[in-house]
Amino acid sequence: MFNLADVLDLVTERVGAREAVVFRDRRLSYDDFAARTNQLAHVLHDLGLGCHHERGQLADWQAGQDRLAIYLYNGNEFLEAMFGAFKARLAPFNVNFRYVDEELVHLLNNAGTRVIVYHRCFAPRLAAVRHRVPTLQYFIEVNDGTPEGLGEGLADALPYEAALSAAPAGPLHLPRTADDLYVLYTGGTTGLPKGVLWRQGDVFVSVLGGRRPKDGSVIEDGEELAARAEKGGTRILPAPPFMHAAGQWIALNGLCAGNTLVIQDSVQRFDAADVLGTIAAEKINLLSLVGDAFARPLLDAIHAGSFDLSSLKVMLNSGAPLNVTSKDALLAAVPDLRVLDVLGSTEGGNHGQHFSAPGTAATGTFKPSPGNAVLDDDRRSLLAPGHEGIGWWARRRHIPLGYLDDEAATKETFVTIGGERFSIPGDRARLLANGDVELLGRDSLTINSGGEKIFVEEVENALKRHLSIHDALVVGRANERWGQEVVAVVQLKEGAVADEAGILAEAARHVARYKLPKAFVFMDKLERNPSGKPDYAWARELL
């Protein structure tokens, strides 16, 4: 079993001169990347941060390592922050850069954050909330070109480049282990965001390239990893934000295999023309995207421009569905292209894959990855292929430990059946006779809009902050580009007047703008079940 920093060291020893990360005018070799992550590790260690309790002393939902928040757009610094933290034995975690103050405070407190690496453009927000996060002691600021002085109250922040330059570039010799944590916060599928705790050895096997592609067997020899890296060199463009698994896992997988990661210039929003221009200029072989929200703008830009996409062989889709129409159009637009759908979850890792070629595009069914299973409705036994019933998609072996500081949720999602632990993220599925799995969707109340998971109760609570609202239900409806969009079904207080703009303005103070309703339905009375629970089926019928 491998620590991720050890994997990077093995790769660097074998292909140190190869480009690791290309971003704008910066082209970092593996040797360069190793030196910079070593420097950051020294900075963190010198602050007194690291591992304080080894894994064997802790329960599955506990963390013995200091947590480092990564509040950055895509760039080399995001990946450096991750590996620098690994080398200093901290546990880095992702921060959604779309969060408003309330969401950010909840996340940082939930993680017990000690240190944060952030882009300067986020300094005003951090300065406004730092007093509400008592564990947060250290700030490391990345210069993104934003004028200085906007983050009054962060005068004690360390400038990222200056801090690295003053630190040694040699290794920080600490006793790293495969038990060291990898932490990834959910996007809301399980309610408010939760920190999923993985052992690095398990997440490497599950999603970051620790298996042999031919038979799925686990790689246990470091020389084999180094030899694989030597044969690597695929040029990969992970277009989604690294703050989500869809982008982060592709990037880490690429580095662990000795490939070259290229990051598009425009990282604050998805710019299809910029992505296509980067593919042409850098001869990208694999592009990762998130569903139709990425695919449709790409297709528009392909047809509107003139880009040399001859190097592109694979489009890897994850995080949101990509419909057959979009797949067929992409396959027709780019010669020799294949589309690979990868199904994964923060709590389970890699669940399955599906390849689409011209004339064979499909969606909704997946070839399960090793360790996957479908459990019966009672979550007590495994279903056999061809079983008529609907079950729970689950995974065993090389799964997370649990949720940070949440014993109850850990025991709910990670269950033991026949002496073996399973992760049950919440997807309903059917195990087909040929061994493929038909995905039926999340049983929990979430809306997937452009790859973002939106928890409906969180939006409902934000809407109810408006003084005119008596009750509100939030549901998703189909949207051609985004997959789903948020719709609010609202009951006003007696005598109140519908004020959509005012309601949205109030809700925007409590949740990120991408979670806000795209439409409203005003009703005299909202239906609820006899138990008092919301009747979401009734609400959906109104759309």
Residue pairs with C-beta under 8 A, 6 or more apart in sequence:
1 178
1 199
1 201
1 202
1 204
1 205
1 220
2 178
2 200
2 201
2 204
2 210
2 222
2 225
3 86
3 176
3 177
3 178
3 180
3 200
3 201
4 83
4 86
4 182
4 200
4 203
4 204
4 208
4 252
4 256
5 37
5 83
5 86
5 87
5 176
6 176
6 222
7 204
7 225
7 256
8 30
8 33
8 34
8 37
8 83
8 255
8 256
9 34
9 171
10 222
10 225
10 226
10 229
11 30
11 225
11 226
11 229
11 255
11 256
11 257
11 258
12 30
12 31
12 33
12 34
13 226
14 226
14 227
14 229
14 230
14 258
15 30
15 229
15 230
15 232
15 233
15 258
16 29
16 30
16 31
16 34
17 29
17 30
17 31
18 29
18 30
18 232
18 233
18 258
18 260
19 27
19 28
19 29
19 30
19 260
20 28
20 29
20 30
20 32
20 33
20 255
20 260
20 261
21 27
21 28
21 33
21 76
21 79
21 255
21 260
21 261
21 262
21 263
22 28
22 260
22 261
22 262
22 263
22 282
23 74
23 75
23 76
23 262
23 263
24 263
24 265
26 76
28 36
28 76
30 258
33 76
33 79
33 80
33 83
33 255
35 169
36 76
36 80
36 84
36 164
36 169
37 80
37 83
37 84
37 87
38 84
38 87
38 167
38 168
38 169
38 170
38 171
38 172
39 84
39 163
39 164
39 165
39 167
39 168
39 169
40 80
40 81
40 84
40 85
40 87
40 88
40 163
40 164
40 167
41 84
41 85
41 87
41 88
41 172
42 88
42 167
42 168
42 172
43 84
43 140
43 158
43 163
43 164
43 167
44 50
44 68
44 84
44 85
44 88
44 90
44 115
45 88
45 172
45 174
46 167
47 115
47 138
49 66
49 68
49 88
49 90
49 114
49 115
49 138
50 65
50 66
50 88
50 89
50 90
50 174
51 64
51 65
51 66
51 89
51 90
51 174
51 180
52 64
52 65
52 66
53 62
53 64
54 64
54 177
54 179
55 64
55 177
55 179
55 180
55 199
56 179
57 64
58 64
59 402
59 407
60 197
60 401
60 402
60 410
60 414
61 197
61 401
61 402
61 403
61 404
61 405
61 406
61 407
61 410
62 404
62 405
63 91
63 112
63 181
63 183
63 197
63 404
63 405
65 89
65 90
65 91
65 180
65 181
66 90
66 91
66 114
66 115
67 90
67 91
67 92
67 93
67 111
67 112
67 113
67 114
67 115
67 183
68 81
68 85
68 90
68 91
68 92
68 93
68 113
68 114
68 115
68 116
68 117
69 92
69 93
69 95
69 107
69 108
69 111
69 113
69 115
69 116
69 117
69 118
70 78
70 81
70 82
70 92
70 93
70 94
70 95
70 116
70 117
70 242
70 243
71 95
71 97
71 116
71 117
71 118
71 119
71 122
71 126
72 78
72 81
72 95
72 97
72 117
72 118
72 119
72 142
72 242
72 243
73 97
73 119
73 144
73 241
73 267
73 268
74 238
74 241
74 242
74 247
74 263
74 264
74 267
75 142
75 263
75 267
76 263
77 117
77 142
77 160
78 242
79 242
79 251
79 252
79 255
79 261
81 92
81 117
82 92
82 252
83 255
85 91
85 92
86 92
86 176
86 180
86 200
87 171
87 172
87 174
87 176
88 172
88 174
89 174
89 176
89 180
90 114
90 115
91 180
91 181
91 182
91 183
92 183
93 111
93 183
93 184
93 185
93 195
94 184
94 185
94 242
94 243
94 244
94 248
95 104
95 107
95 108
95 116
95 185
95 243
96 103
96 107
96 185
96 187
96 193
96 243
96 512
97 119
97 122
97 241
97 243
98 512
98 513
98 514
99 107
99 512
100 508
100 509
100 510
100 511
100 512
101 125
101 128
101 129
102 509
102 510
102 511
103 511
103 512
104 125
104 129
105 129
105 132
105 133
106 192
106 193
107 185
107 193
108 116
108 129
108 133
108 135
108 136
109 132
109 133
109 135
110 192
110 193
110 194
110 195
110 404
110 405
111 183
111 185
111 195
111 404
112 135
112 404
112 405
113 133
113 135
113 136
114 135
114 136
114 137
114 138
115 136
115 137
115 138
115 139
115 140
116 126
116 136
116 138
116 139
116 140
117 140
117 142
117 160
118 126
118 139
118 140
118 141
118 142
119 141
119 142
119 144
119 146
120 141
120 142
120 143
120 144
120 145
120 146
120 148
120 150
120 151
121 144
121 146
121 150
123 141
123 146
123 150
123 151
123 154
123 157
124 150
124 151
126 139
126 151
126 154
127 151
127 152
127 153
127 154
128 153
130 136
130 139
130 153
130 154
138 158
139 154
139 156
139 157
139 158
140 157
140 158
140 160
140 163
141 151
141 154
141 157
141 158
141 159
141 160
142 160
143 159
143 160
143 161
151 157
178 199
178 200
178 201
178 202
178 204
179 199
179 200
179 201
180 199
180 200
181 197
181 198
181 199
181 200
182 198
182 199
182 200
182 203
183 195
183 196
183 197
183 198
183 404
184 195
184 196
184 198
184 245
184 248
184 346
185 193
185 194
185 195
185 196
185 346
186 193
186 194
186 196
186 346
186 347
186 453
187 193
187 244
187 346
187 452
187 453
188 446
188 453
188 454
188 455
188 458
189 345
189 346
189 425
189 426
189 442
189 444
189 446
189 453
189 455
190 347
190 403
190 409
190 413
190 425
190 426
190 444
191 444
191 455
191 457
192 455
192 458
194 403
194 404
194 406
194 409
195 403
195 404
195 405
196 346
196 347
196 400
196 402
196 403
196 404
197 400
197 401
197 402
197 403
197 404
198 206
198 400
198 401
199 401
202 398
202 399
202 400
203 349
203 398
203 400
204 210
204 256
205 211
205 218
205 398
206 348
206 349
206 350
206 371
206 395
206 398
206 399
207 249
207 253
207 344
207 349
207 350
208 249
208 252
208 253
208 256
209 253
209 256
209 257
210 218
210 219
210 256
211 217
211 218
211 219
211 370
212 218
212 219
216 369
216 370
219 225
219 228
225 256
228 257
228 258
229 257
229 258
230 258
231 258
232 257
232 258
232 259
233 258
233 259
233 260
234 254
234 257
234 259
234 260
234 285
234 286
235 259
235 260
235 262
235 282
235 283
235 284
235 285
235 286
235 311
236 250
236 251
236 254
236 259
236 260
236 261
236 262
236 284
236 285
236 286
236 287
236 288
237 261
237 262
237 263
237 264
237 275
237 278
237 279
237 282
237 284
237 286
237 287
237 288
238 247
238 250
238 251
238 254
238 261
238 263
238 288
239 247
239 264
239 270
239 275
239 287
239 288
239 289
239 290
239 294
240 246
240 247
240 250
240 288
240 289
240 290
240 294
240 319
240 451
241 247
241 267
242 248
242 251
244 290
244 319
244 451
245 318
245 319
245 344
245 346
246 288
246 290
246 318
246 319
246 451
247 288
249 318
249 344
250 288
250 316
250 318
251 261
254 260
254 261
255 261
262 278
262 282
262 284
264 271
264 274
264 275
264 278
265 271
265 274
265 278
266 274
270 293
270 294
270 297
272 294
272 297
272 298
272 300
272 301
273 301
273 304
273 305
275 287
275 298
275 301
276 298
276 301
276 302
276 305
276 307
276 309
277 307
278 284
279 287
279 307
279 309
279 311
279 312
280 307
280 308
280 309
283 311
284 311
284 312
285 311
285 312
285 313
285 314
286 312
286 313
286 314
286 315
286 316
287 312
287 314
287 315
287 316
288 315
288 316
288 317
288 318
289 295
289 298
289 315
289 316
289 317
289 322
290 317
290 318
290 319
290 320
290 450
290 451
291 317
291 319
291 320
291 321
291 322
291 450
291 451
291 483
292 320
292 321
292 322
292 323
292 326
292 480
292 481
292 482
292 483
293 320
293 449
293 450
293 451
293 481
293 482
293 483
294 450
294 451
295 317
295 322
295 326
295 327
295 329
295 330
296 326
296 480
296 481
298 330
299 326
299 329
299 330
299 333
301 307
302 309
302 333
302 334
303 333
309 334
309 335
310 335
312 334
312 337
313 336
313 337
313 338
314 337
314 338
314 339
314 340
315 330
315 334
315 337
315 338
315 339
315 340
316 340
316 342
317 339
317 340
317 341
317 342
318 341
318 342
318 343
318 344
319 451
320 448
320 450
320 451
320 483
321 363
321 364
321 448
321 483
322 339
322 341
322 363
323 363
324 361
324 362
324 363
327 339
327 356
327 361
327 363
328 358
328 361
330 337
330 339
331 337
331 338
331 339
331 356
331 357
331 358
331 361
332 358
338 355
338 356
338 357
339 355
339 356
339 357
339 361
340 353
340 354
340 355
340 356
341 353
341 354
341 355
341 356
341 363
341 366
342 350
342 352
342 353
343 350
343 351
343 352
343 353
343 354
343 366
343 439
344 350
344 351
345 351
345 423
345 425
345 427
346 425
347 399
347 400
347 413
347 414
347 423
347 425
348 393
348 394
348 395
348 399
348 400
348 423
348 425
349 369
349 395
349 398
349 399
350 369
351 366
351 368
351 369
351 372
351 393
351 395
351 427
351 437
352 366
352 367
352 368
352 369
352 372
352 437
353 366
353 367
353 369
354 362
354 363
354 365
354 366
354 367
356 362
356 363
364 438
364 439
365 432
365 436
365 437
365 438
365 439
366 436
366 437
366 439
367 435
367 436
367 437
368 435
368 436
368 437
369 395
370 397
371 395
371 396
371 397
371 398
371 399
372 393
372 394
372 395
372 437
373 382
373 383
373 394
373 395
373 396
373 422
374 382
374 383
374 387
374 391
374 392
374 393
374 394
374 429
374 430
374 431
374 437
375 381
375 382
375 383
375 391
375 392
375 394
375 417
375 422
375 424
376 382
376 383
376 389
376 391
376 392
377 389
377 390
377 391
377 392
379 392
379 394
379 415
379 417
379 424
380 417
381 417
382 417
383 389
383 391
383 431
384 431
385 431
385 432
385 433
385 434
385 435
386 431
386 432
386 433
387 430
387 431
389 430
390 428
390 429
390 430
390 440
391 428
391 429
391 430
391 431
392 424
392 426
392 427
392 428
392 429
392 443
393 424
393 425
393 427
393 428
393 429
393 437
393 439
394 422
394 423
394 424
395 422
395 423
396 420
396 421
396 422
396 423
397 420
399 414
399 421
399 422
399 423
400 414
400 423
401 410
401 414
402 409
402 410
402 413
402 414
403 409
403 410
403 413
413 423
413 424
413 425
413 426
414 421
414 422
414 423
414 424
415 421
415 422
415 424
416 422
426 442
426 443
426 444
427 439
427 440
427 441
427 442
427 443
428 440
428 441
428 442
428 443
429 437
429 438
429 439
429 440
430 437
430 438
430 440
431 437
432 438
445 455
445 456
445 457
445 536
446 453
446 454
446 455
446 456
447 453
447 454
447 456
447 474
447 475
447 476
447 484
447 485
447 486
448 454
448 476
448 483
448 484
449 476
449 479
449 482
449 483
449 484
449 485
449 486
449 514
450 481
450 482
450 483
450 514
452 514
452 515
454 476
454 486
454 514
454 515
456 473
456 474
456 475
456 476
456 536
457 474
458 511
458 515
459 474
459 486
459 488
459 507
459 511
459 515
459 516
459 517
460 472
460 473
460 474
460 488
461 510
462 506
462 507
462 509
462 510
462 511
462 515
463 469
463 472
463 474
463 488
463 490
463 503
463 506
463 507
463 517
464 471
464 472
465 506
465 507
465 509
465 510
466 499
466 502
466 503
466 506
466 507
467 493
468 492
468 493
468 496
468 497
468 498
468 499
468 502
468 503
469 490
469 491
469 492
469 493
469 496
469 503
470 491
470 492
470 493
470 494
470 496
471 490
471 491
471 526
472 488
472 489
472 490
472 491
472 526
473 488
473 489
473 526
473 534
473 535
473 536
473 539
474 486
474 487
474 488
474 489
474 517
475 486
475 487
475 489
475 536
475 539
475 540
475 543
476 484
476 485
476 486
476 487
477 484
477 485
477 487
477 540
477 543
478 484
479 485
479 518
485 518
485 519
486 515
486 516
486 517
486 518
487 517
487 518
487 519
487 520
487 521
487 543
488 503
488 517
488 519
488 520
488 521
489 520
489 521
489 523
489 526
489 539
489 542
490 498
490 503
490 520
490 521
490 522
490 523
491 522
491 523
491 524
491 525
491 526
492 498
492 522
498 520
498 522
500 520
503 520
504 516
504 517
507 516
507 517
508 516
521 542
521 543
523 542
526 534
526 535
526 539
527 535
527 538
527 539
528 534
528 535
529 535
